Amino acid sequence: MKNYHIPILLIIVMSIVSLFIIGCGTYEEGDDIAANSFKKMTVQEKTMYDAVEKEWYQGKMESIRSAVGKRDIAPRENSVPFIDIANVIKTNNDITLQLESGWNTDHKNRAINCRWDRLDEDWYRKLLLTIGVKDYDLQELIPTEEEVIEDKPLTQKEKDLEYIRNGLKEINVLVDKRQETIIKNLSIFISIEELDELFYKIRGCNEALEYYNKALEQRLISYEDQKILIQLATKCKAIQIGEKLTEWKN
């Protein structure tokens, strides 16, 4: 199945992020535990996480890693990022990511720009709606003399952050369009008769059953799903035959 919602631009964005993320050393909960949490993030979630952590550092992000680490597996790539931990994201944004008095104005503004609500406002608004929050206060940037006198050229970090924002907004637009297409075009879903036939082909293959259940959580089973499920079932059958041949040989 094609991942329409992840354009090549995202890969470029991730490369840019890796160039300017500030090293944070060993994670507070341990590098192995943190690595396990990162494995359970989608590509889009990891890109957003990195953009926030680069300015706020890993200590402020422990609650996010902990919440993600409790997932069984990473969600589907076309899911709304962090939708299952919306409360944790909001708490992290409003309470944990607090400006420190010792920071200069430039540092404070960089930090404000790297809060979750500033990273992608459309995504953040959608996330809050899932937990019943319709309104929230967006902290304004702190005016500086340089900004008042004339337009100040963007720093490389600011350019990179703007590039990430634009990329994430483009991804969200593609995800929304993809969902609309799925809803409107019912012809992409297989029929009841084909579901019965599919049952006999994939039963006994745990990998296929896991894929089937995950797909069904989002929508009906499509013809693209059917192709993948049959491929998984064929793989399972091939493995089973291989095991029998090995036993027979021995």
Sequence and secondary structure as in RCSB ss.txt:
>XXXX:A:sequence
MKNYHIPILLIIVMSIVSLFIIGCGTYEEGDDIAANSFKKMTVQEKTMYDAVEKEWYQGKMESIRSAVGKRDIAP
RENSVPFIDIANVIKTNNDITLQLESGWNTDHKNRAINCRWDRLDEDWYRKLLLTIGVKDYDLQELIPTEEEVIE
DKPLTQKEKDLEYIRNGLKEINVLVDKRQETIIKNLSIFISIEELDELFYKIRGCNEALEYYNKALEQRLISYED
QKILIQLATKCKAIQIGEKLTEWKN
>XXXX:A:secstr
   TT  HHHHHHHHHHHHH     S TT HHHHHHHHHTS HHHHHHHHHHHHHHTGGGGHHHHHHHHTSSS  
 TTS TTGGGHHHHHHIIIIIS   TTS HHHHHHHHHTSHHHH HHHHHHHHHTTT            HHHHHS
     HHHHHHHHHHHHHHHHHHHHHHHHHHHHH GGGB  HHHHHHHHHHHTT HHHHHHHHHHHHHS  BHHH
HHHHHHHHHHHHHHHHHHHHHHHH 
